[in-house]
Amino acid sequence: MAKPLALTLGEPAGIGPDITIRAWQRRKEAQLPPFYLIGDSGFIGQRARALGIDLPLADVRPEDATTAFAECLPVVATGDVVTAKPGHPDDSSANAALASIRRAVADVSAGHASAVVTNPIAKSVLYRAGFRHPGHTEFLAELGANGGPAPQPVMMLWSPTLAVVPVTIHVSLRDAIAQLSTDLIVTTVRIVVDGLRHRFGIGRPRLAISGLNPHAGEDGTLGTEEETIIAPAIDLLRKSDIDIKGPLPADTLFHEAARNTYDCAICMYHDQALIPIKTLAFDDAVNVTLGLPFVRTSPDHGTAFDIAGTGRANPASLIAALRLAAHMAIK
């Protein structure tokens, strides 16, 4: 990988700064690719001192980050000064988090970085500052569109043990059922197949698709969405020569023998996908956004305000996200 990864600050009052510092410290043993953090180096230095870490920092341009990475944590400044304390977002939080994301996408689009890796954000903090997007992913899609129509992003949670995709994401269960459609399933699966082929190097991805209802509807006695929405989507996808099976009962989809039969499980709603992967691979699961014009990964956890600045945050998921982003960027 010739270009470094652009790592966003995330919510500065959360554990993003902590795990960034810890990941850089473990760069050799974890065989991490070069990356640079986008943010306020003075703030990062303060957090390092709060953690009892003597952290060498270097304010750099993106093109100088790879050279600096061996000896210093490279930081690319946005000009935003951060004043938030661990666990306590303040008026500087939202602007710093959003500026970091904007700069990361701009750097990848300009060819200065190979991929975007995002630290966790606090959507409630952003909403109070006027943020109008449902979440991180939708904001990235708009930035990646560069003024044109935004692509449909698809959230994949990936680990060496399991990969899952929820068709509906951050909505209530009632709204998820209302949003579910044959077209949405077909579009989502096609984006997943393209991502698995071109970002993961899987020539013919094998997909398993869950039902919505218990026992996948039990032949219509526990719900008809499998027959009216999901099965028609599967038929259309098979006509496109996509290897997909289902709809399958979600309660038997994730044991070891079942997982060996597919590369990715397509689930109908958020918890149906995220509960199994967070149970099986909490520390090394990675959030991957498919459908964007650039590679984006993220740790599969939140801001963890309660442990920010304490030294208890585990950088394993960020380390996995950095390694996966580098792998995907060279496919």
Summary of the structure (lengths in Angstrom):
residues: 331
radius of gyration: 20.2
end to end distance: 10.3
largest distance: 63.2
contacts: 1168
relative contact order: 0.17
helix: 42%
strand: 16%
